[in-house]
Amino acid sequence: MLELRNLTIQLDREDRYLVKDLTLSLAAGEKAVLMGEEGNGKSTLLKAILHQADWCTVTGEIRLDGPVGCLSQFPSFDGTLADLFDGLPVWNYTDVLTELGIEYGRLFSSQPFSTLCGGEKVRYYLLFLRMQDPDILLLDEPGNDLDIDTLDWLERFLLLCPQTVLFVSHDETLIEHVHPTILHLEQLHRKSLPRITRSSLSWPDYLRFRQASLDHQDQVAAGQRREHKAKMDRWRRVHDAVEHRQNTATRQDPHKAAALKRKLKSVNAAGRRYEKEQASFREFSDAEEAILTRFDPGIQVPAGKTILEWQGSVVAGSQILCQKVFLSVKGPGILGITGHNGAGKSTLLRQLHSILKERPDLRVGYMPQDYREILDLSVSAADFLKDWPEARTRLGSMRFTSGEMNSAMGSLSGGQQAKILFLKMVLDKCNVLLLDEPTRNFSPLSAPVIRQALKDFGGRIILVSHDRKLLQICDEVLELTPDGLIPDRRFAQD
């Protein structure tokens, strides 16, 4: 069981509340997902529950009944795989190893954990937590960087495990399949007012219910104001008529003047009542909306233009991950690349970027899996994008506050850093995009906007992804295997 009472989390650097007076209880075995826009405090809330959010002021009661296992957004371990699994009953989990595609002998390997790729780190750490068997699991983006087969395992695990699980996720498909309790964190009134909504609906039903509720609230609020305006218009006509008649009344007709004075007093009293009615009006909805962004519609790549003709090997250091890769890409469209964790997808994309960025006839945008390849996290978003006068306006449309625009990018969430990279590609007016897991840090409200922007893009996109909804908009999906690139039939076009 997990219980929070009057939990308040205030950011020290901005004097802004992420959570205020939150009272929440999750029963034994209950699964709940924290959802919300980038930078709204989802990861910070998990850290606060673990008493690890030292950049915030945290007050309130936190009750955790039983041992807790946690997965951070970027898993790390200072040691080898053998060190990680030392003392754990690994022999009892051979079936899980098979499901995860992990060789039994690798659990005793001297390979440093830090040398694993992103998806492998998540996979091994999830196995580590599975073997620890805690009563409560706090998981920050457990599906990040996992290949599709491992995502299937994760969905089954979350559905069937007996633990209480509170997790952060941006994977719409995973959330739809697991159907957890939804905890939607929002920052309203320009991020001055936090709100959390709890729902037991499925994610698609929650979205429909939320939108219907917002629409109804806006309709009621607009209707009240229309009716009030009509009532006030009628009142002004009566008031002006009575006032005019009173002004034209003469001393020779004192009784008429007195009657008009009494009537005007009554009319004014009615006006004051009408004005007071406004205090009870429904407010217009102030729900947090998805980000606003799109590429320049003028960006086009000719249909017959050769973007890439490449044959070679995928090499990481001294290791050859794939001996024979042939890739031919022409004209506009979206090519998706899938593959198991460690297959070399990110390495392949990095190799392609090193080739294409030298082409003078192309404007190439690159979004790596590790944003530090592009971003200097010690500088602010405003400084990083200072060459574009409209950058601040565009950051505002992506829901950045002034404080966030001027803060070091290292203090921002992964999702906010992804927004900055995405915006740079928009401002650069790139006509070729190389994207490594572009939607993994975007919220389920923003990810559809990103998918639509990519779908509408007039240039060429080559992307690596395990986002099943993103892969569905690709014109072609290829799987990277040790034998090369082959069609991924899971996403074959009809």
C-alpha positions as CSV (number, residue, x, y, z in Angstrom):
1,M,0.0,0.0,0.0
2,L,1.1,3.5,-0.8
3,E,-0.5,6.5,0.9
4,L,0.2,10.3,0.6
5,R,-1.5,12.8,2.9
6,N,-1.4,16.6,2.2
7,L,1.8,16.2,0.1
8,T,3.1,19.5,-1.2
9,I,6.1,19.8,-3.5
10,Q,7.5,23.3,-4.2
11,L,10.4,23.9,-6.6
12,D,13.1,25.9,-4.8
13,R,14.5,27.5,-8.0
14,E,11.2,28.9,-9.2
15,D,9.1,29.1,-6.1
16,R,6.5,27.1,-8.0
17,Y,4.2,24.3,-6.7
18,L,4.3,21.0,-8.6
19,V,1.9,19.3,-6.1
20,K,-0.2,21.0,-3.5
21,D,-2.1,19.3,-0.6
22,L,-2.2,15.9,-2.5
23,T,-3.9,13.1,-0.7
24,L,-3.7,9.8,-2.5
25,S,-4.0,6.1,-1.6
26,L,-3.1,3.1,-3.8
27,A,-4.3,-0.3,-2.5
28,A,-2.2,-3.4,-2.4
29,G,-1.8,-4.6,-6.0
30,E,-3.1,-1.5,-7.6
31,K,-1.4,-0.1,-10.7
32,A,-1.4,3.6,-11.4
33,V,0.2,5.7,-14.0
34,L,1.4,9.3,-13.6
35,M,0.7,11.3,-16.7
36,G,1.2,14.9,-17.7
37,E,3.0,17.4,-19.8
38,E,6.8,17.6,-19.8
39,G,8.2,19.3,-16.8
40,N,5.0,19.0,-14.7
41,G,6.8,17.1,-11.9
42,K,6.0,13.4,-12.6
43,S,9.6,12.2,-12.0
44,T,10.0,14.7,-9.1
45,L,6.9,13.2,-7.4
46,L,8.4,9.7,-7.5
47,K,11.7,11.1,-6.1
48,A,9.8,13.0,-3.4
49,I,8.1,9.7,-2.3
50,L,11.6,8.2,-2.0
51,H,12.8,11.3,-0.1
52,Q,15.3,12.0,-2.9
53,A,14.0,15.4,-4.3
54,D,16.6,17.6,-2.7
55,W,15.9,20.4,-5.2
56,C,12.4,20.9,-3.7
57,T,10.7,21.6,-0.5
58,V,8.5,18.6,0.4
59,T,5.9,18.6,3.2
60,G,3.2,16.1,4.1
61,E,3.0,12.5,5.1
62,I,4.3,9.6,3.0
63,R,3.5,6.0,3.9
64,L,5.0,3.0,2.2
65,D,3.9,-0.4,3.6
66,G,6.7,-2.7,2.7
67,P,10.0,-2.8,0.7
68,V,10.2,-0.5,-2.3
69,G,11.9,-1.1,-5.7
70,C,12.5,1.8,-7.9
71,L,13.6,2.3,-11.5
72,S,14.9,5.8,-12.4
73,Q,14.4,7.4,-15.8
74,F,18.1,6.8,-16.6
75,P,19.1,3.6,-14.8
76,S,22.6,3.5,-13.5
77,F,24.7,1.1,-11.4
78,D,28.4,1.5,-10.4
79,G,29.6,-2.0,-11.1
80,T,29.4,-5.0,-13.4
81,L,26.4,-7.2,-14.3
82,A,27.8,-9.8,-11.9
83,D,27.8,-7.2,-9.1
84,L,24.2,-6.2,-9.9
85,F,22.9,-9.8,-9.6
86,D,25.2,-11.0,-6.8
87,G,23.3,-12.7,-4.1
88,L,20.0,-12.9,-6.0
89,P,18.3,-16.3,-6.8
90,V,18.9,-16.0,-10.5
91,W,18.3,-19.8,-11.0
92,N,14.6,-19.3,-10.1
93,Y,14.1,-16.9,-13.0
94,T,15.2,-18.9,-16.1
95,D,11.7,-18.5,-17.6
96,V,11.9,-14.7,-17.2
97,L,15.4,-14.7,-18.8
98,T,14.0,-16.5,-21.8
99,E,11.1,-14.1,-22.2
100,L,13.5,-11.1,-22.0
101,G,16.0,-12.7,-24.4
102,I,18.8,-12.6,-21.8
103,E,21.4,-15.4,-21.7
104,Y,21.8,-17.0,-18.2
105,G,25.6,-16.6,-18.3
106,R,25.4,-12.8,-18.9
107,L,24.2,-12.4,-15.3
108,F,27.7,-13.4,-14.2
109,S,29.5,-11.2,-16.7
110,S,32.2,-8.7,-15.8
111,Q,30.8,-6.2,-18.3
112,P,30.3,-2.9,-16.6
113,F,26.6,-1.9,-16.4
114,S,27.5,1.6,-17.7
115,T,28.5,0.1,-21.1
116,L,25.1,-1.2,-21.9
117,C,22.8,0.6,-24.3
118,G,19.8,2.4,-23.0
119,G,17.3,-0.4,-23.6
120,E,19.6,-3.0,-22.2
121,K,20.1,-1.0,-19.0
122,V,16.3,-0.8,-18.5
123,R,15.9,-4.5,-19.3
124,Y,18.5,-5.7,-16.9
125,Y,17.3,-3.4,-14.1
126,L,13.7,-4.6,-14.5
127,L,15.0,-8.1,-14.2
128,F,16.9,-7.1,-11.1
129,L,13.7,-5.6,-9.6
130,R,11.8,-8.7,-10.5
131,M,14.3,-10.9,-8.6
132,Q,14.2,-8.6,-5.6
133,D,10.4,-9.0,-5.4
134,P,9.6,-5.8,-3.4
135,D,6.0,-5.0,-2.2
136,I,5.9,-1.6,-4.0
137,L,7.4,-0.6,-7.4
138,L,8.1,3.0,-8.4
139,L,9.0,3.0,-12.1
140,D,10.0,6.1,-14.1
141,E,9.4,5.4,-17.8
142,P,10.0,1.6,-17.6
143,G,9.2,1.3,-21.3
144,N,11.9,3.8,-22.4
145,D,14.2,2.4,-25.1
146,L,12.8,-1.2,-24.8
147,D,12.3,-3.1,-28.0
148,I,8.8,-4.2,-28.9
149,D,9.2,-7.8,-27.6
150,T,10.4,-6.6,-24.2
151,L,7.5,-4.0,-24.2
152,D,5.1,-7.0,-24.6
153,W,6.8,-8.6,-21.6
154,L,6.5,-5.4,-19.5
155,E,2.8,-5.1,-20.3
156,R,2.2,-8.7,-19.1
157,F,4.3,-8.1,-16.0
158,L,2.5,-4.9,-15.0
159,L,-0.9,-6.7,-15.6
160,L,-0.1,-9.8,-13.6
161,C,2.4,-8.7,-10.9
162,P,1.0,-8.7,-7.3
163,Q,2.9,-5.5,-6.3
164,T,1.5,-2.0,-5.9
165,V,2.9,-0.1,-8.9
166,L,3.1,3.6,-9.5
167,F,4.8,4.4,-12.8
168,V,5.4,7.2,-15.2
169,S,4.8,6.5,-18.9
170,H,4.4,8.3,-22.2
171,D,3.7,5.0,-24.1
172,E,0.1,5.3,-25.1
173,T,-0.1,1.7,-26.3
174,L,1.3,0.3,-23.0
175,I,-1.1,2.4,-21.0
176,E,-4.1,1.3,-23.2
177,H,-3.1,-2.4,-22.7
178,V,-2.3,-2.3,-19.0
179,H,-5.4,0.0,-18.1
180,P,-4.0,1.4,-14.8
181,T,-5.5,4.0,-12.6
182,I,-4.8,7.4,-14.3
183,L,-3.3,10.2,-12.3
184,H,-3.2,13.2,-14.5
185,L,-0.9,16.0,-13.3
186,E,-1.6,19.4,-14.8
187,Q,-0.2,22.9,-14.3
188,L,-2.9,25.5,-14.9
189,H,-2.9,29.3,-15.0
190,R,0.5,29.5,-16.7
191,K,1.9,26.9,-14.4
192,S,0.8,28.7,-11.2
193,L,-1.8,26.1,-10.1
194,P,-1.2,22.4,-9.9
195,R,-4.1,20.0,-10.3
196,I,-4.2,16.2,-10.3
197,T,-7.2,14.2,-11.7
198,R,-7.7,10.6,-10.8
199,S,-9.7,8.3,-13.2
200,S,-10.3,4.6,-13.5
201,L,-11.3,4.9,-17.2
202,S,-9.2,3.6,-20.0
203,W,-6.9,6.1,-21.6
204,P,-9.0,6.6,-24.8
205,D,-12.2,6.8,-22.7
206,Y,-10.5,9.3,-20.3
207,L,-9.5,11.5,-23.2
208,R,-13.0,11.5,-24.6
209,F,-14.6,12.1,-21.1
210,R,-12.1,14.9,-20.4
211,Q,-12.8,16.6,-23.7
212,A,-16.6,16.2,-23.3
213,S,-16.4,17.6,-19.8
214,L,-14.3,20.6,-21.0
215,D,-16.6,21.2,-23.9
216,H,-19.7,21.1,-21.6
217,Q,-18.0,23.5,-19.1
218,D,-17.2,25.9,-21.9
219,Q,-20.7,25.7,-23.3
220,V,-22.3,26.3,-19.9
221,A,-19.9,29.2,-19.3
222,A,-20.6,30.8,-22.7
223,G,-24.4,30.3,-22.3
224,Q,-24.4,32.0,-18.9
225,R,-22.6,35.0,-20.4
226,R,-24.8,35.2,-23.4
227,E,-27.9,35.1,-21.3
228,H,-26.4,37.7,-18.9
229,K,-25.5,40.0,-21.8
230,A,-29.0,39.8,-23.2
231,K,-30.5,40.5,-19.7
232,M,-28.2,43.5,-19.2
233,D,-29.0,44.8,-22.7
234,R,-32.7,44.7,-21.8
235,W,-32.0,46.3,-18.4
236,R,-30.0,49.2,-20.0
237,R,-32.8,49.9,-22.4
238,V,-35.3,50.1,-19.5
239,H,-32.9,52.1,-17.4
240,D,-32.2,54.6,-20.2
241,A,-35.8,55.0,-21.0
242,V,-36.8,55.7,-17.3
243,E,-33.9,58.0,-16.8
244,H,-34.8,60.0,-19.9
245,R,-38.4,60.3,-18.9
246,Q,-37.3,61.4,-15.4
247,N,-35.0,64.1,-16.8
248,T,-37.8,65.4,-19.0
249,A,-40.4,65.5,-16.3
250,T,-41.3,69.0,-15.2
251,R,-42.0,70.6,-11.9
252,Q,-45.6,71.0,-13.0
253,D,-45.9,67.2,-12.7
254,P,-44.3,66.4,-9.4
255,H,-46.3,63.1,-8.9
256,K,-44.9,61.7,-12.2
257,A,-41.4,62.8,-11.4
258,A,-41.6,61.0,-8.0
259,A,-43.0,57.9,-9.5
260,L,-40.2,57.8,-12.1
261,K,-37.6,58.3,-9.3
262,R,-39.0,55.3,-7.4
263,K,-39.1,53.3,-10.6
264,L,-35.4,54.2,-11.4
265,K,-34.4,53.2,-7.9
266,S,-36.1,49.8,-8.5
267,V,-34.4,49.4,-11.9
268,N,-31.0,50.2,-10.4
269,A,-31.5,47.6,-7.7
270,A,-32.3,45.0,-10.4
271,G,-29.1,46.0,-12.2
272,R,-27.0,45.4,-9.1
273,R,-28.6,42.0,-8.7
274,Y,-27.8,41.1,-12.3
275,E,-24.2,42.2,-11.8
276,K,-23.9,40.0,-8.7
277,E,-25.0,37.0,-10.7
278,Q,-21.7,37.0,-12.5
279,A,-20.0,35.7,-9.3
280,S,-21.8,32.4,-9.7
281,F,-20.9,31.9,-13.4
282,R,-19.0,28.8,-14.4
283,E,-15.4,29.5,-15.3
284,F,-14.2,28.6,-18.8
285,S,-12.1,25.4,-18.8
286,D,-8.4,26.0,-18.0
287,A,-7.2,22.5,-18.7
288,E,-3.6,22.0,-19.9
289,E,-3.5,21.7,-23.7
290,A,-1.1,19.9,-25.9
291,I,1.9,21.7,-27.3
292,L,1.6,23.7,-30.6
293,T,4.2,23.0,-33.2
294,R,4.6,22.1,-36.9
295,F,7.2,22.3,-39.6
296,D,7.2,24.9,-42.4
297,P,4.7,23.6,-45.0
298,G,7.0,24.9,-47.7
299,I,9.6,22.2,-47.0
300,Q,9.6,19.7,-49.8
301,V,11.9,17.0,-51.2
302,P,11.5,16.0,-54.9
303,A,10.1,12.5,-55.3
304,G,13.0,11.3,-57.3
305,K,15.8,12.8,-55.2
306,T,18.3,10.3,-53.9
307,I,18.7,10.9,-50.2
308,L,20.9,7.9,-49.4
309,E,22.5,4.9,-51.2
310,W,24.6,3.2,-48.6
311,Q,26.1,-0.2,-48.0
312,G,28.3,-1.0,-45.1
313,S,28.6,-2.5,-41.6
314,V,27.2,-1.3,-38.3
315,V,30.2,-1.0,-36.0
316,A,30.3,0.0,-32.3
317,G,33.9,0.5,-31.3
318,S,35.7,-2.7,-32.3
319,Q,32.5,-4.8,-32.4
320,I,30.7,-5.4,-35.7
321,L,26.9,-5.5,-34.8
322,C,25.7,-6.1,-38.4
323,Q,28.0,-7.1,-41.3
324,K,25.8,-6.2,-44.3
325,V,23.4,-3.3,-44.4
326,F,22.1,-1.9,-47.6
327,L,19.9,1.2,-47.5
328,S,18.3,3.0,-50.5
329,V,16.2,6.1,-49.6
330,K,14.6,8.4,-52.2
331,G,12.3,11.4,-52.0
332,P,9.9,12.3,-49.2
333,G,8.4,9.9,-46.6
334,I,9.0,8.2,-43.3
335,L,11.3,5.2,-42.9
336,G,11.1,3.5,-39.5
337,I,13.8,1.2,-38.1
338,T,13.1,-1.3,-35.3
339,G,15.3,-4.0,-33.8
340,H,16.2,-5.7,-30.5
341,N,18.0,-3.8,-27.8
342,G,21.7,-3.8,-28.6
343,A,21.2,-4.5,-32.3
344,G,22.9,-1.3,-33.3
345,K,20.0,1.0,-34.3
346,S,21.3,4.1,-32.6
347,T,24.8,3.3,-34.0
348,L,23.4,3.0,-37.5
349,L,21.6,6.3,-37.3
350,R,24.7,8.0,-36.0
351,Q,26.7,6.6,-38.9
352,L,24.0,7.8,-41.4
353,H,24.1,11.3,-39.8
354,S,27.9,11.5,-40.2
355,I,27.4,10.8,-43.9
356,L,24.3,13.0,-44.6
357,K,25.4,16.1,-42.7
358,E,28.2,16.6,-45.2
359,R,25.7,16.9,-48.1
360,P,25.5,20.5,-49.2
361,D,22.1,19.9,-50.9
362,L,20.5,18.7,-47.7
363,R,19.6,20.4,-44.4
364,V,19.8,17.6,-41.9
365,G,18.3,17.6,-38.5
366,Y,19.5,15.0,-35.9
367,M,17.8,14.0,-32.7
368,P,20.0,11.4,-30.9
369,Q,19.0,9.1,-28.1
370,D,21.4,10.9,-25.8
371,Y,20.5,14.6,-26.1
372,R,23.9,15.6,-24.8
373,E,25.3,14.9,-28.2
374,I,23.6,18.1,-29.3
375,L,22.7,20.0,-26.2
376,D,25.1,21.8,-23.8
377,L,23.1,21.2,-20.7
378,S,24.9,24.1,-18.9
379,V,23.3,26.7,-21.1
380,S,19.7,27.8,-21.2
381,A,17.2,27.1,-24.0
382,A,17.0,30.8,-24.7
383,D,20.8,31.0,-25.3
384,F,20.8,27.7,-27.3
385,L,18.2,29.2,-29.7
386,K,19.4,32.8,-29.5
387,D,20.0,32.9,-33.3
388,W,16.2,32.8,-33.9
389,P,14.2,35.9,-32.8
390,E,11.0,34.0,-32.7
391,A,12.4,31.2,-30.4
392,R,10.9,32.6,-27.2
393,T,7.5,32.8,-28.8
394,R,7.8,29.2,-30.1
395,L,9.0,28.0,-26.7
396,G,6.0,29.6,-25.1
397,S,3.7,27.6,-27.6
398,M,5.5,24.5,-26.3
399,R,4.5,25.5,-22.7
400,F,7.8,26.8,-21.4
401,T,7.6,29.4,-18.7
402,S,10.1,32.4,-18.7
403,G,12.0,30.8,-15.9
404,E,12.4,27.5,-17.8
405,M,13.5,29.3,-20.9
406,N,16.3,30.9,-18.9
407,S,17.3,28.0,-16.8
408,A,20.2,25.6,-17.6
409,M,18.9,22.9,-19.8
410,G,20.3,20.3,-17.4
411,S,17.7,21.3,-14.9
412,L,14.9,20.6,-17.3
413,S,13.1,17.3,-17.8
414,G,14.0,14.9,-20.6
415,G,10.7,15.8,-22.3
416,Q,11.5,19.5,-22.2
417,Q,15.0,18.8,-23.6
418,A,13.3,16.9,-26.4
419,K,11.0,19.8,-27.1
420,I,14.1,22.1,-27.5
421,L,15.7,19.7,-30.0
422,F,12.5,19.4,-31.9
423,L,12.1,23.1,-32.0
424,K,15.7,23.6,-33.3
425,M,14.9,21.3,-36.2
426,V,11.8,23.3,-37.0
427,L,13.6,26.6,-36.8
428,D,16.5,25.2,-38.9
429,K,13.9,24.3,-41.6
430,C,15.6,20.9,-42.1
431,N,14.4,18.9,-45.0
432,V,15.9,15.6,-43.8
433,L,15.4,14.4,-40.2
434,L,17.3,11.6,-38.4
435,L,15.4,10.8,-35.2
436,D,16.3,8.3,-32.5
437,E,13.2,7.5,-30.4
438,P,11.8,11.0,-31.0
439,T,8.5,10.5,-29.0
440,R,9.8,8.6,-26.0
441,N,9.8,11.7,-23.7
442,F,6.7,13.4,-25.0
443,S,3.5,13.1,-23.0
444,P,0.5,11.2,-24.4
445,L,-1.1,14.7,-25.0
446,S,1.9,16.0,-26.9
447,A,2.9,12.8,-28.7
448,P,-0.1,12.9,-31.1
449,V,0.9,16.5,-32.0
450,I,4.5,15.4,-32.8
451,R,3.2,12.4,-34.9
452,Q,1.0,14.7,-36.9
453,A,3.8,17.2,-37.4
454,L,6.0,14.4,-38.7
455,K,3.2,12.9,-40.9
456,D,2.7,16.4,-42.5
457,F,6.5,16.9,-43.0
458,G,7.3,17.4,-46.7
459,G,10.9,16.1,-46.4
460,R,12.4,12.8,-45.7
461,I,12.5,11.2,-42.2
462,I,14.5,8.2,-41.1
463,L,13.7,7.3,-37.5
464,V,14.5,4.6,-34.9
465,S,11.6,3.9,-32.7
466,H,9.7,1.3,-30.5
467,D,6.7,3.6,-30.3
468,R,4.0,1.4,-31.9
469,K,1.7,4.3,-32.7
470,L,4.6,6.3,-34.4
471,L,5.6,3.3,-36.4
472,Q,2.1,3.0,-37.8
473,I,2.5,6.3,-39.7
474,C,5.7,5.2,-41.4
475,D,5.6,4.4,-45.1
476,E,8.0,1.5,-44.5
477,V,9.4,-0.2,-41.4
478,L,12.6,-2.2,-41.5
479,E,14.0,-4.4,-38.7
480,L,17.8,-4.3,-38.1
481,T,19.0,-7.9,-37.5
482,P,22.5,-9.4,-37.5
483,D,21.9,-10.3,-41.2
484,G,20.9,-6.8,-42.2
485,L,17.7,-4.8,-42.6
486,I,14.6,-6.8,-43.3
487,P,10.9,-5.8,-43.6
488,D,9.2,-5.7,-40.1
489,R,5.9,-7.5,-40.9
490,R,4.3,-6.2,-37.7
491,F,4.0,-2.9,-39.4
492,A,3.4,-3.9,-43.0
493,Q,1.3,-1.5,-45.0
494,D,-2.0,-2.9,-46.3
